[in-house]
């Protein structure tokens, strides 16, 4: 399914989302999402056959919580492991 350049793929009875969609939902830029994944293991998105990241609803919720914690003054390095 595709809507305005945002792809939603059904997999194993749950929805997974592209980095662009997750960026919109969380307010985090794609480069921030990639950095948090690589440096802090904040999330571990699945990959499709072309190696693109595919995020779950729980990944999105976790990223939203981490963003709020960072906005409240905590560093991502402090809260990512929680």
N, C-alpha and C positions, 0 to 999 in steps of 0.2 A: 504494500500500500504506500502511496506517495502523495503528499499534500504540500504544496508550496516549497518544494525542495527539501522537505523533511521526510525521511524514510522511517517507517515503523514496520518491523518485521516480526511476524508471529513465529515463535519457536517454543516447542514443548509447552503449549497452552499458556504462555506468558508473553508479554510484549517486551521487545528490546529496541533500543533507540540509538541513533547515530550521535556522534559527538556534537554535531550542530544543534540537534534538538536538546541535548543535555545542557549545552551552553545557554540556550534560551531559557530553559526551565530553572537552572541554578543561578544564572547571572554571572557565571564564571566563563572567562574567555577560553577557547579551545587550548591555547598554549598553557594556561594555568591548569586545566584538567590533565593535560599530558605530563606536566611537571609534577603535580601532586601524585599522580600514578607512579611515575618513575622514581622520584626522590623519596617519597614518604609512604608508598604503598597504601595510599588513601582508599583506593578502589582497585579492583582487578577485573576490568571489563573483558568479556569474551571477544574473540576475533572471528571475523567471517573468512571465507575462502580467499579473499583478496587482502587479508590482514587488517581490515578496518575494525576499529573498536565498536563494540556493541554493548550498551549499558542496560542494565535491568532497572526496574522500578526501585528496588532496594539500593542500588548504586546511586540513583538520583536522590533518594531521601537522605542517604549518608552524606553526599556532597552538599546538600542544602544545610544539614546540621553543621558540617565542618565550616561552611562559609559563614554561618551565623556566629560560630565560636570565634572565628578569625576576626569578624567585624566587631566582636565584643572585646577585642584586645589580646586574645590568645594567639600564639604563633602556631602555624600549621604543624610544625615539628612537635609541638607539645600535645596537640589534640588528635593528630592523625592515627596514632596507635591506640586510642581509646575505643 
